[in-house]
Amino acid sequence: MPSRNGAGASMPASTSCAASVSPTDPSSLSDDELRSAILELEHEEDDISLHRRVLHGRIDILRAERERRRRGHHVDPKDLGTILGGPR
């Protein structure tokens, strides 16, 4: 089930086996289990990093819109692709 952060963005709940491994007791794991746990956590970290970058992009869009409004310029949503992607 997704959780919500303070900004209202959904974040997938962690259900991986590696996330449940106690970071204080890796000695109970075999070499293969350690490798597997490391890979799972690295994949989870990649997912979180992507989610963070998406959120930062959304924040940038909202800040840019706020700044345009402050300056008295409103941008039509259909023009956002050109603005964000640059001239074509």
N, CA, C and O atoms as a GROMACS GRO file, in nm:
protein
  352
    1MET      N    1   0.084  -0.117   0.000
    1MET     CA    2   0.000   0.000   0.000
    1MET      C    3   0.088   0.124   0.000
    1MET      O    4   0.183   0.130   0.078
    2PRO      N    5   0.060   0.225  -0.087
    2PRO     CA    6   0.144   0.344  -0.091
    2PRO      C    7   0.127   0.426   0.035
    2PRO      O    8   0.018   0.432   0.093
    3SER      N    9   0.234   0.490   0.075
    3SER     CA   10   0.227   0.582   0.188
    3SER      C   11   0.225   0.722   0.133
    3SER      O   12   0.253   0.744   0.015
    4ARG      N   13   0.192   0.817   0.215
    4ARG     CA   14   0.187   0.957   0.174
    4ARG      C   15   0.288   1.035   0.254
    4ARG      O   16   0.301   1.018   0.375
    5ASN      N   17   0.361   1.124   0.184
    5ASN     CA   18   0.448   1.215   0.258
    5ASN      C   19   0.373   1.345   0.278
    5ASN      O   20   0.259   1.358   0.234
    6GLY      N   21   0.434   1.441   0.342
    6GLY     CA   22   0.368   1.567   0.374
    6GLY      C   23   0.323   1.644   0.252
    6GLY      O   24   0.227   1.721   0.262
    7ALA      N   25   0.387   1.626   0.136
    7ALA     CA   26   0.351   1.700   0.016
    7ALA      C   27   0.239   1.631  -0.061
    7ALA      O   28   0.195   1.682  -0.164
    8GLY      N   29   0.192   1.518  -0.012
    8GLY     CA   30   0.082   1.448  -0.078
    8GLY      C   31   0.126   1.358  -0.191
    8GLY      O   32   0.041   1.313  -0.268
    9ALA      N   33   0.253   1.331  -0.204
    9ALA     CA   34   0.301   1.245  -0.311
    9ALA      C   35   0.302   1.101  -0.265
    9ALA      O   36   0.342   1.070  -0.153
   10SER      N   37   0.256   1.012  -0.352
   10SER     CA   38   0.255   0.871  -0.318
   10SER      C   39   0.395   0.813  -0.329
   10SER      O   40   0.472   0.849  -0.418
   11MET      N   41   0.425   0.723  -0.239
   11MET     CA   42   0.554   0.653  -0.242
   11MET      C   43   0.524   0.507  -0.216
   11MET      O   44   0.452   0.476  -0.121
   12PRO      N   45   0.575   0.417  -0.298
   12PRO     CA   46   0.545   0.276  -0.276
   12PRO      C   47   0.596   0.228  -0.142
   12PRO      O   48   0.707   0.260  -0.100
   13ALA      N   49   0.514   0.150  -0.075
   13ALA     CA   50   0.555   0.094   0.053
   13ALA      C   51   0.656  -0.017   0.027
   13ALA      O   52   0.644  -0.091  -0.070
   14SER      N   53   0.754  -0.028   0.113
   14SER     CA   54   0.858  -0.128   0.095
   14SER      C   55   0.807  -0.263   0.140
   14SER      O   56   0.758  -0.280   0.252
   15THR      N   57   0.820  -0.361   0.050
   15THR     CA   58   0.778  -0.496   0.084
   15THR      C   59   0.890  -0.595   0.060
   15THR      O   60   0.869  -0.716   0.068
   16SER      N   61   1.010  -0.544   0.031
   16SER     CA   62   1.120  -0.635  -0.003
   16SER      C   63   1.170  -0.709   0.120
   16SER      O   64   1.163  -0.659   0.232
   17CYS      N   65   1.218  -0.828   0.096
   17CYS     CA   66   1.275  -0.910   0.202
   17CYS      C   67   1.400  -0.843   0.258
   17CYS      O   68   1.424  -0.847   0.379
   18ALA      N   69   1.478  -0.782   0.172
   18ALA     CA   70   1.603  -0.720   0.215
   18ALA      C   71   1.576  -0.606   0.312
   18ALA      O   72   1.655  -0.582   0.404
   19ALA      N   73   1.466  -0.535   0.292
   19ALA     CA   74   1.434  -0.423   0.380
   19ALA      C   75   1.405  -0.471   0.522
   19ALA      O   76   1.420  -0.396   0.618
   20SER      N   77   1.363  -0.597   0.534
   20SER     CA   78   1.331  -0.649   0.666
   20SER      C   79   1.452  -0.709   0.737
   20SER      O   80   1.444  -0.747   0.854
   21VAL      N   81   1.565  -0.719   0.666
   21VAL     CA   82   1.687  -0.774   0.726
   21VAL      C   83   1.741  -0.673   0.825
   21VAL      O   84   1.757  -0.555   0.793
   22SER      N   85   1.770  -0.719   0.944
   22SER     CA   86   1.822  -0.631   1.047
   22SER      C   87   1.961  -0.583   1.008
   22SER      O   88   2.050  -0.665   0.986
   23PRO      N   89   1.982  -0.451   1.000
   23PRO     CA   90   2.114  -0.402   0.962
   23PRO      C   91   2.219  -0.429   1.070
   23PRO      O   92   2.339  -0.416   1.045
   24THR      N   93   2.175  -0.465   1.190
   24THR     CA   94   2.269  -0.490   1.298
   24THR      C   95   2.312  -0.636   1.307
   24THR      O   96   2.402  -0.669   1.384
   25ASP      N   97   2.248  -0.726   1.228
   25ASP     CA   98   2.283  -0.867   1.237
   25ASP      C   99   2.306  -0.931   1.101
   25ASP      O  100   2.241  -1.031   1.069
   26PRO      N  101   2.396  -0.878   1.020
   26PRO     CA  102   2.423  -0.941   0.891
   26PRO      C  103   2.502  -1.070   0.904
   26PRO      O  104   2.512  -1.147   0.808
   27SER      N  105   2.558  -1.096   1.022
   27SER     CA  106   2.637  -1.217   1.041
   27SER      C  107   2.553  -1.344   1.031
   27SER      O  108   2.607  -1.453   1.011
   28SER      N  109   2.422  -1.331   1.045
   28SER     CA  110   2.336  -1.449   1.037
   28SER      C  111   2.305  -1.488   0.893
   28SER      O  112   2.242  -1.591   0.870
   29LEU      N  113   2.348  -1.406   0.794
   29LEU     CA  114   2.319  -1.434   0.653
   29LEU      C  115   2.436  -1.504   0.584
   29LEU      O  116   2.552  -1.481   0.616
   30SER      N  117   2.402  -1.590   0.490
   30SER     CA  118   2.505  -1.655   0.409
   30SER      C  119   2.558  -1.553   0.307
   30SER      O  120   2.500  -1.446   0.290
   31ASP      N  121   2.666  -1.587   0.240
   31ASP     CA  122   2.721  -1.497   0.137
   31ASP      C  123   2.618  -1.469   0.028
   31ASP      O  124   2.603  -1.354  -0.014
   32ASP      N  125   2.547  -1.572  -0.016
   32ASP     CA  126   2.445  -1.554  -0.119
   32ASP      C  127   2.331  -1.466  -0.070
   32ASP      O  128   2.281  -1.382  -0.144
   33GLU      N  129   2.291  -1.485   0.054
   33GLU     CA  130   2.184  -1.401   0.111
   33GLU      C  131   2.230  -1.256   0.124
   33GLU      O  132   2.152  -1.164   0.101
   34LEU      N  133   2.357  -1.236   0.161
   34LEU     CA  134   2.410  -1.099   0.169
   34LEU      C  135   2.408  -1.033   0.031
   34LEU      O  136   2.364  -0.919   0.017
   35ARG      N  137   2.457  -1.105  -0.071
   35ARG     CA  138   2.456  -1.050  -0.207
   35ARG      C  139   2.314  -1.016  -0.251
   35ARG      O  140   2.289  -0.910  -0.309
   36SER      N  141   2.222  -1.106  -0.223
   36SER     CA  142   2.082  -1.084  -0.262
   36SER      C  143   2.024  -0.964  -0.188
   36SER      O  144   1.955  -0.881  -0.248
   37ALA      N  145   2.052  -0.954  -0.059
   37ALA     CA  146   2.000  -0.841   0.020
   37ALA      C  147   2.057  -0.709  -0.031
   37ALA      O  148   1.986  -0.610  -0.040
   38ILE      N  149   2.186  -0.709  -0.064
   38ILE     CA  150   2.250  -0.588  -0.117
   38ILE      C  151   2.185  -0.548  -0.248
   38ILE      O  152   2.152  -0.430  -0.268
   39LEU      N  153   2.166  -0.643  -0.338
   39LEU     CA  154   2.103  -0.613  -0.468
   39LEU      C  155   1.961  -0.559  -0.451
   39LEU      O  156   1.923  -0.462  -0.517
   40GLU      N  157   1.884  -0.621  -0.364
   40GLU     CA  158   1.747  -0.575  -0.340
   40GLU      C  159   1.746  -0.433  -0.287
   40GLU      O  160   1.666  -0.350  -0.332
   41LEU      N  161   1.834  -0.404  -0.192
   41LEU     CA  162   1.839  -0.269  -0.136
   41LEU      C  163   1.889  -0.167  -0.238
   41LEU      O  164   1.843  -0.053  -0.239
   42GLU      N  165   1.981  -0.208  -0.325
   42GLU     CA  166   2.027  -0.118  -0.431
   42GLU      C  167   1.915  -0.087  -0.529
   42GLU      O  168   1.903   0.027  -0.576
   43HIS      N  169   1.833  -0.187  -0.562
   43HIS     CA  170   1.719  -0.164  -0.649
   43HIS      C  171   1.618  -0.071  -0.582
   43HIS      O  172   1.563   0.019  -0.646
   44GLU      N  173   1.594  -0.093  -0.454
   44GLU     CA  174   1.502  -0.007  -0.380
   44GLU      C  175   1.555   0.136  -0.377
   44GLU      O  176   1.478   0.232  -0.392
   45GLU      N  177   1.685   0.151  -0.357
   45GLU     CA  178   1.746   0.284  -0.356
   45GLU      C  179   1.730   0.352  -0.492
   45GLU      O  180   1.702   0.471  -0.499
   46ASP      N  181   1.748   0.276  -0.600
   46ASP     CA  182   1.728   0.331  -0.735
   46ASP      C  183   1.584   0.380  -0.754
   46ASP      O  184   1.562   0.487  -0.810
   47ASP      N  185   1.487   0.301  -0.708
   47ASP     CA  186   1.346   0.339  -0.719
   47ASP      C  187   1.319   0.468  -0.641
   47ASP      O  188   1.250   0.558  -0.689
   48ILE      N  189   1.373   0.475  -0.521
   48ILE     CA  190   1.353   0.594  -0.437
   48ILE      C  191   1.418   0.716  -0.502
   48ILE      O  192   1.361   0.825  -0.501
   49SER      N  193   1.537   0.697  -0.559
   49SER     CA  194   1.608   0.806  -0.625
   49SER      C  195   1.526   0.859  -0.744
   49SER      O  196   1.514   0.980  -0.762
   50LEU      N  197   1.471   0.768  -0.824
   50LEU     CA  198   1.388   0.809  -0.937
   50LEU      C  199   1.267   0.887  -0.888
   50LEU      O  200   1.234   0.992  -0.943
   51HIS      N  201   1.202   0.836  -0.786
   51HIS     CA  202   1.083   0.904  -0.729
   51HIS      C  203   1.121   1.044  -0.681
   51HIS      O  204   1.046   1.139  -0.702
   52ARG      N  205   1.235   1.056  -0.617
   52ARG     CA  206   1.282   1.186  -0.568
   52ARG      C  207   1.306   1.283  -0.683
   52ARG      O  208   1.269   1.400  -0.675
   53ARG      N  209   1.368   1.234  -0.792
   53ARG     CA  210   1.393   1.320  -0.908
   53ARG      C  211   1.262   1.366  -0.972
   53ARG      O  212   1.251   1.481  -1.015
   54VAL      N  213   1.163   1.278  -0.978
   54VAL     CA  214   1.032   1.314  -1.033
   54VAL      C  215   0.969   1.423  -0.946
   54VAL      O  216   0.916   1.521  -0.997
   55LEU      N  217   0.975   1.405  -0.815
   55LEU     CA  218   0.919   1.505  -0.725
   55LEU      C  219   0.989   1.639  -0.740
   55LEU      O  220   0.924   1.743  -0.741
   56HIS      N  221   1.121   1.637  -0.753
   56HIS     CA  222   1.195   1.762  -0.771
   56HIS      C  223   1.155   1.830  -0.902
   56HIS      O  224   1.146   1.953  -0.908
   57GLY      N  225   1.130   1.753  -1.006
   57GLY     CA  226   1.084   1.810  -1.132
   57GLY      C  227   0.948   1.876  -1.116
   57GLY      O  228   0.925   1.985  -1.168
   58ARG      N  229   0.859   1.810  -1.045
   58ARG     CA  230   0.726   1.868  -1.020
   58ARG      C  231   0.737   1.995  -0.937
   58ARG      O  232   0.666   2.092  -0.962
   59ILE      N  233   0.825   1.993  -0.838
   59ILE     CA  234   0.847   2.112  -0.755
   59ILE      C  235   0.899   2.226  -0.842
   59ILE      O  236   0.853   2.340  -0.829
   60ASP      N  237   0.994   2.197  -0.930
   60ASP     CA  238   1.049   2.300  -1.020
   60ASP      C  239   0.940   2.361  -1.108
   60ASP      O  240   0.937   2.482  -1.128
   61ILE      N  241   0.851   2.277  -1.161
   61ILE     CA  242   0.742   2.326  -1.245
   61ILE      C  243   0.651   2.420  -1.165
   61ILE      O  244   0.615   2.527  -1.212
   62LEU      N  245   0.615   2.377  -1.044
   62LEU     CA  246   0.527   2.460  -0.962
   62LEU      C  247   0.593   2.591  -0.921
   62LEU      O  248   0.528   2.695  -0.920
   63ARG      N  249   0.721   2.586  -0.888
   63ARG     CA  250   0.792   2.711  -0.852
   63ARG      C  251   0.801   2.804  -0.972
   63ARG      O  252   0.786   2.926  -0.958
   64ALA      N  253   0.826   2.748  -1.090
   64ALA     CA  254   0.832   2.831  -1.210
   64ALA      C  255   0.698   2.898  -1.238
   64ALA      O  256   0.691   3.015  -1.273
   65GLU      N  257   0.590   2.821  -1.220
   65GLU     CA  258   0.456   2.878  -1.240
   65GLU      C  259   0.429   2.986  -1.137
   65GLU      O  260   0.373   3.090  -1.171
   66ARG      N  261   0.467   2.964  -1.013
   66ARG     CA  262   0.448   3.066  -0.909
   66ARG      C  263   0.524   3.193  -0.943
   66ARG      O  264   0.473   3.304  -0.927
   67GLU      N  265   0.647   3.177  -0.992
   67GLU     CA  266   0.728   3.294  -1.028
   67GLU      C  267   0.668   3.368  -1.148
   67GLU      O  268   0.667   3.491  -1.150
   68ARG      N  269   0.618   3.294  -1.248
   68ARG     CA  270   0.555   3.360  -1.363
   68ARG      C  271   0.432   3.438  -1.318
   68ARG      O  272   0.409   3.550  -1.364
   69ARG      N  273   0.354   3.381  -1.229
   69ARG     CA  274   0.236   3.452  -1.179
   69ARG      C  275   0.276   3.575  -1.100
   69ARG      O  276   0.212   3.680  -1.111
   70ARG      N  277   0.384   3.563  -1.020
   70ARG     CA  278   0.430   3.677  -0.942
   70ARG      C  279   0.469   3.792  -1.035
   70ARG      O  280   0.448   3.909  -1.003
   71ARG      N  281   0.525   3.757  -1.149
   71ARG     CA  282   0.565   3.858  -1.247
   71ARG      C  283   0.449   3.904  -1.335
   71ARG      O  284   0.465   3.992  -1.420
   72GLY      N  285   0.332   3.844  -1.314
   72GLY     CA  286   0.215   3.885  -1.391
   72GLY      C  287   0.200   3.813  -1.523
   72GLY      O  288   0.121   3.855  -1.607
   73HIS      N  289   0.274   3.705  -1.542
   73HIS     CA  290   0.265   3.628  -1.666
   73HIS      C  291   0.206   3.491  -1.635
   73HIS      O  292   0.261   3.416  -1.554
   74HIS      N  293   0.095   3.460  -1.698
   74HIS     CA  294   0.037   3.327  -1.680
   74HIS      C  295   0.067   3.246  -1.805
   74HIS      O  296   0.054   3.296  -1.917
   75VAL      N  297   0.106   3.122  -1.788
   75VAL     CA  298   0.139   3.034  -1.900
   75VAL      C  299   0.027   2.932  -1.917
   75VAL      O  300  -0.017   2.870  -1.821
   76ASP      N  301  -0.017   2.918  -2.040
   76ASP     CA  302  -0.118   2.818  -2.073
   76ASP      C  303  -0.054   2.680  -2.060
   76ASP      O  304   0.057   2.659  -2.109
   77PRO      N  305  -0.123   2.584  -1.995
   77PRO     CA  306  -0.065   2.449  -1.977
   77PRO      C  307  -0.019   2.384  -2.108
   77PRO      O  308   0.076   2.306  -2.107
   78LYS      N  309  -0.085   2.416  -2.221
   78LYS     CA  310  -0.043   2.356  -2.348
   78LYS      C  311   0.094   2.405  -2.392
   78LYS      O  312   0.157   2.342  -2.477
   79ASP      N  313   0.142   2.516  -2.334
   79ASP     CA  314   0.274   2.570  -2.369
   79ASP      C  315   0.386   2.515  -2.280
   79ASP      O  316   0.503   2.544  -2.305
   80LEU      N  317   0.352   2.437  -2.178
   80LEU     CA  318   0.454   2.386  -2.085
   80LEU      C  319   0.557   2.296  -2.154
   80LEU      O  320   0.675   2.300  -2.119
   81GLY      N  321   0.515   2.217  -2.250
   81GLY     CA  322   0.610   2.129  -2.321
   81GLY      C  323   0.718   2.207  -2.388
   81GLY      O  324   0.836   2.170  -2.380
   82THR      N  325   0.682   2.316  -2.455
   82THR     CA  326   0.781   2.400  -2.521
   82THR      C  327   0.871   2.469  -2.420
   82THR      O  328   0.992   2.479  -2.440
   83ILE      N  329   0.812   2.516  -2.311
   83ILE     CA  330   0.890   2.586  -2.208
   83ILE      C  331   0.987   2.492  -2.141
   83ILE      O  332   1.104   2.526  -2.124
   84LEU      N  333   0.941   2.374  -2.104
   84LEU     CA  334   1.026   2.280  -2.031
   84LEU      C  335   1.124   2.209  -2.123
   84LEU      O  336   1.235   2.176  -2.081
   85GLY      N  337   1.085   2.185  -2.246
   85GLY     CA  338   1.172   2.113  -2.339
   85GLY      C  339   1.261   2.203  -2.421
   85GLY      O  340   1.349   2.155  -2.493
   86GLY      N  341   1.242   2.331  -2.413
   86GLY     CA  342   1.321   2.425  -2.490
   86GLY      C  343   1.263   2.443  -2.629
   86GLY      O  344   1.162   2.381  -2.663
   87PRO      N  345   1.325   2.528  -2.709
   87PRO     CA  346   1.273   2.555  -2.844
   87PRO      C  347   1.284   2.433  -2.935
   87PRO      O  348   1.375   2.352  -2.921
   88ARG      N  349   1.191   2.422  -3.026
   88ARG     CA  350   1.189   2.309  -3.119
   88ARG      C  351   1.192   2.359  -3.261
   88ARG      O  352   1.191   2.278  -3.354
   0.00000   0.00000   0.00000
